[in-house]
Amino acid sequence: MTSPTSTITVYGADWCRDCVRTKTQLDALGVTFTYVDLVADPPAADIARDISGRTSIPVVVYPDASHHVEPSNAAVEAKLRELAII
């Protein structure tokens, strides 16, 4: 069972190409993550902004409480390797 502290959370929207790319990458790598759809859950946009200090998406929050905003695939992969998730 995955605890909240060991979960990756992606805040995004389906109209956002970077969000779709990041979700696709995580799926392809077999990484389990929680997706927060900011269209379906508008108040969550405030949470994402509080985490990142920005309004850009996606915001990817890692189990070590670090985060990326609009990360490249290489940045996501590097972080996943650093955390021994892949």
Secondary structure as the mmCIF struct_conf table of DSSP 4:
data_model
#
loop_
_struct_conf.conf_type_id
_struct_conf.id
_struct_conf.beg_label_comp_id
_struct_conf.beg_label_asym_id
_struct_conf.beg_label_seq_id
_struct_conf.end_label_comp_id
_struct_conf.end_label_asym_id
_struct_conf.end_label_seq_id
HELX_RH_3T_P HELX_RH_3T_P1 PRO A 4 SER A 6
STRN STRN1 ILE A 8 GLY A 12
TURN_TY1_P TURN_TY1_P1 ASP A 14 TRP A 15
HELX_RH_AL_P HELX_RH_AL_P1 ARG A 17 ALA A 28
TURN_TY1_P TURN_TY1_P2 LEU A 29 GLY A 30
STRN STRN2 PHE A 33 ASP A 37
TURN_TY1_P TURN_TY1_P3 LEU A 38 ALA A 40
TURN_TY1_P TURN_TY1_P4 PRO A 42 PRO A 43
HELX_RH_AL_P HELX_RH_AL_P2 ALA A 44 SER A 52
BEND BEND1 GLY A 53 THR A 55
BEND BEND2 ILE A 57 ILE A 57
STRN STRN3 VAL A 59 VAL A 61
TURN_TY1_P TURN_TY1_P5 PRO A 63 ASP A 64
BEND BEND3 ALA A 65 ALA A 65
STRN STRN4 HIS A 67 VAL A 69
BEND BEND4 GLU A 70 GLU A 70
HELX_RH_AL_P HELX_RH_AL_P3 ASN A 73 GLU A 82
TURN_TY1_P TURN_TY1_P6 LEU A 83 ALA A 84
#
